[in-house]
Amino acid sequence: MQKSKKSKKSKRGSSDFLLLVSIIALVFIGIVMVFSASWPEAMVEKDDGYFFLRKQLISAIIGSVAMVFFMNFDYRRLKKLSLPIYILSLISGLLIFSPLGSTRKGARRWINLGFTTFMPSDAIKVGSVIFFAAFLANKKDKVRSFKEGVIPALLYMGLSCGLIYLQKDLGTTITLAATMVGMFFISGMKLGLLFVFGAAGALVLYLSSRGEGNEFRANRWTSFLDPFKDKLNTGWQAVQSLYALGSGGLFGLGLGKSRQKFFYIPEAYNDFIFSIIGEELGLIGSLIVLLLFIIVIWRGILIALKTEDLFGCYLASGIVALIAIQSLINIAVVTSSIPTTGITLPFISYGGTSLLFYMSAVGILLNISRYAKLDRS
């Protein structure tokens, strides 16, 4: 018994150093840029230029503790805990519709705990990835079965994404849906289902922009086609973001010298923080941030490929897909490559819940890397 425990322990190596350093660098850049981008609003709204910086620092410290904890928490134990984790994440989403739910800017997406606010969609994303990885690992020989594989997978996707969609958060809904479809595809689903998912996604996008109360989504599609046509109204954010990126040039205007953060871009420290990075740090700074994300995604894919455990492979794939898809959507919005949607840039945008859950997810990924057969030279 002692011998088997010892051999099990000896399999565990060190965490992926390059992945860890890249995440630390992204979080550090995020703290600096949140401070720079939030200064004008913090001075006007809070009479304290350091208000958002302090909150982001506290979130980064808590997130670092969570990351270190999950780095040393055997990820294989999450398989047994996947159902309770998933149920808790769904319950947190349902609390939106309780008296604890808080509405901001026409969307009910937050839970007000009194001392702080909490965004359950981040919990649902991570909880769904953990649970779906366990489901796919358990159904490894029946994934292609319509009754035992496809139908349950569709139900879980619909439940997770539907709960977020009810919060009027289309960007996060798309992110989680694409992540879960990606995990399902990796597990061996039939190729034809990709076209079904694509058609279903297109139908949801179409229906979400129709009807009373959804005019703002239809306007976003219209302004996306030509943001300068209505640059003082529906195209405002996209145009101001492009101005910021364009004025940054190669080396940027200099840290803290952005002009667009002075109330031209709403909440410049949040969804459009990448445009402020482009303005202050230029093309060079933007490319460094992109390179760090590429390293994180590359190392994550490598960890998934080198993990012998099926649950670990799917879990690593889901975490990497979540980071990659959300980052891609955010940067595409900022560069006006897709219609505007409110979605943060992982590790960099302001937001305590997002930072906490993404750092926790990376902690799990780093733990998986300890059991993967990686070249650690």
N, C-alpha and C positions, 0 to 999 in steps of 0.2 A: 504493500500500500504506500509506504514511504517512498519506495523506489519510483512508482508511477507518478507520484506527486512531484518528485524531484525532476523527472524527465520532462514533465509538463511545464515545470517552471523554467527549465533550461532552454526551452524553445523560445522564450520571450527575450527579445533583444532590446535595443534602444529605439526610441521614437525617431521618425524621419526628421533629421536635423534641418534640411533645406525647406521642408514644408513648415516647420515651426518658425524658422527665421522669417520666412515670407509673410506668415500671418502676423507676427509681431511687427514687422515693417509696415504692413497695411493698417493695422490698428494705430500705430504711432502717427502715420500720415493722416489718418482719419481724425485723430485728436487735434493735431495742428491745424488742419483745414476746417474743422468744425469751429474752432476758436476764431480763425480768421474770417470765415464766412458769416458767422453769427454775431460778430461784434456790433454792427449797426443796429440790428433788431434788439439785441440784448440791452443796449444803451437806451433805446427809445421805449421799449415795452417793459423792461425790468429795472431800468436805471442802474444796471450792473453789467458791464461788458464781459465779465467772467462767468455769468450765470450758466450758459450752455456748456462752457468748457468744464466747469465743476461737475455738472451732471454727467457729461460724457466720460470724464476721468473716473468718477465713481462706478459707472457702468463698465468701464474697461477693467477696473480692478476686480469687480465681482465676476466679470466674464473670464478674467485670467485665472481666478480661483476655480471656477467651474471647469475651465479647460484643463488645468493641472489635475483636478479630481478625475475627470473622465479619461485623461491620459493614463492614469494608473488603475482605472476601474475596468476589469476584464469585460470587454465588449460582448463576449459570449453569454454573459449573464443577462444582457438586455433582451435576448431572445425569449427567455422565460417571463421577463417583465414587460414584453412588448404590448400585450393586451391591456393591462392596467394603465400603461403610459398612454396608449391610444385613447382609451376611455376618458382619462383625465384631461387630455388635450381637447377632446370633443366637448366635455362638460364646460371647460373654460370658454369655448366658443359659444356655447348656449347661454352663458352668463351675460353675454352682450345684450340679450333680450330681457334680462332681469333689471331691477332698479339700479343695479351696479353699472349697467351699460351707460357709456358716455358718448354723446354725439358732438362731432367737430366738423365744421365745414360741410354739413349736410350728410355726413356718413357716420354710422354707428359702428365703430370698430374698436373701441377702447373699453376697458373695465376700470372704473375708478375705485381704488382701494383706500382712498383718503389721503394717505401719505405719498402715494405715487399712482401712476396709471400703468396699465398692462395691456399689451396688444396680443390677444389670443391667437391670431392668425399665424404668428411665428411659432407658437407652441404646437399648433395643428400641423404645420409643415414638418417639423422635426419628428413629432409623434407619429405622423402618417408614414414617414420614410422608415422609421424603426419597425413599425408594425407590418408594413407592406414587405419589407425585406424578410421578416420572419415568415410571413404567409407564403412568399415565393419559395423560400428554402424548404418549407414543409411540403409544398406541392410540386417539388422539383420534377416528378415524373408525370404530373397531371396538369401542367401549365397549359398545354395545348388542348386539353379537354374542355369542351364548351360548358358542360354542366359543373365540373369541379374546379376548373381553372379560370375560364373567361368570365362567367357570370359572377362569381364572388369578387373577382378583381374589379369588375365594372361597378359593383355595389360599393366597394370600399372607396374607389375613386370618386364616385358620385356623392357619397356621404361626406368625405373630406372636402372636396372642392365645392360642393353645394353649400356647405356651412359657411365657407369663406365668401362665396358668391352672394349669399344673403346679406353679408355685411357691406355690399356694394364695393367690393374690392376686386375688380376684374383682373388687374395686373397680377396680384398674388394668386388668384384662381388659376390663371394661365400658367404661372410658374410651377405650382404644385401639380397641375394636370400633366404638363410636359415632363416633369420629373418622374411621376409615377408611370407614365406611358414608357419613358426611357428605361426604367427598371424592369417593366413587364417585357419589353423588347429584348433586353439583355438576358432575361430568364428563358427565352426561347419561344415567345408567342408567335403565332402565324403572321407572316409578313402582310397578308391582306388586311389584317386588323388596323395596320397603320393608316390605310386609306379611310377606314371607318372612323377612326379617331380624328383624323384630319377633317373629314366632312362634318363630324359632330362639333368640332371646335369652331369651324367656319360658321355653322348654323347658330351656335351660341353667341358668337361675335355679332352676327347679323341681328339676331333677336334682341340682344342687349342694347343695341343702338336705336331700337324702334319703340314706339309707344310713349305715353305720357310719363314724364319724369326722367327719361333717358335721352333727352335732347342734347345734353352736354356731351354724350358719347358720339352722337351723330356729328356734332360740331367739331369734335376732335378729328374725326376722319376727314371732314371737309378741309379743315385748316392744315392737316398733314399734307394734303395734295399741293397746297400753296400757302404756307404760313404767312407770307408777306402780303397776301391779298387782304387779310383782315388782321394786320399786325398790332392794332390797338385793342383787339378784343380776343377772339378765339385763338389767334396765332401768337399772342403776346409772349408766352413762356418759351415757345420754340424759337422765336426770333431773337429774344434777349439771350437765350442760351447760345445761339449761333454767333451773336455779336461778341459774347464773352470768349468763346473758343477762338474766333477769328482775330480778336484784338490781342490775344496772348502771344501770337507769333511763335518763334522757335524757342525762346528762353523765358517768355512770360514777362509780365509787368513787374514782377517781384512779389514776394510773400507779403500779404496784407494790403496790396495796392489795387485790388479789384475795384472796379467802378460799378459793375453790375450787381454786386451784393448790396448796394445802397438802394434797396427796395425796387430795383428793376426786375429782379428774379424773386418771386415769392418763396420764402423759406429756402434761401440759397444753400443753407447748411444741411438740407435734407435731400430731397429727390434730385436736385440739380447741382449737387456739390461737385460733380465731375466737371461741369462747365467752369466753376470757379477755379478748380485745379488747372484747367487749360488756360484760363486767363492769367492767373498769378504765376504758374510754373511753366507755362508754355507747352509746346509739343513734346519737349524732352521730358518734362515732369509727367505729362499724360502717358507717354510711352513707358516710363518707369512703373507707373501704377498698373498699366496693362500687362507689362512683363511679369510683375508680381502675381497677378491673377492667373496668367498663363502657367507660371511655375506651380502654383497651388493646384490647378486643374491637372497639369501633367503628372505631378507627384501623386495626386489622388487616383488617377487612372492606373498608374503603375502599381499602387498599393492594392487596388481592386484586382488587377491581373495576377499579382503575385500572392494573393491570399488563397490558401487551399480550402478554407472553410467557406461553404456556399453562402451562409448567412452573412459572413464578413464581406464577401465579394459584393453581394447585393446592397448591403448597408453602405459600404464605401462608395459604390456607384451612385447610390441615391444622394448621398451627402455632396459628392462632387457635382452631380447634375444640378442639384439645388443651387449651389454657389454659382456654377457656370451660367445657368439659364437666367437667374435673377440679375447677375452682373451684365450679361449680354443685353437683356431688356432695358436695364437702366441706362447703359451707355448708348444704346440705339435711340432711346427717347431723347437723351441730351443732344445727340447729333442730328436729331430730326429724321432719323432713318425709319422710325415707326411712329404712329400717333402717340400723343402724350398720355401717360398713365402714371398714377402715383405709386411708385415702387422704389425702395431705397437701394443704395449701392452697398453690398455686404461689407462689414468691417470698417467702412469709411463714413457713411452717412450718420447723422445724428439720430439717436434712438436707442434707449437702454435695452428694451426687450429684444430687438433685432440683434444687437451686439452680444447679449447674453446667450441667446440660443444658437447663434452662428459660431461663437467661440466654444460652446459646449459641443456642438456637432463636430467641429474640428478636433476637439479633445478626443472624441470617439474615433475619428479617423486616425489620429496619431496613435491611439491605443491599438487599432487594427494593424498599423504599420509595424508594431513591435512583434507581431506574430507572422508577418509577411516575409517572404524570402527575398529581401531587397539587398542590393549591393550597398553595403554601409561603409565602403572605403572612402 
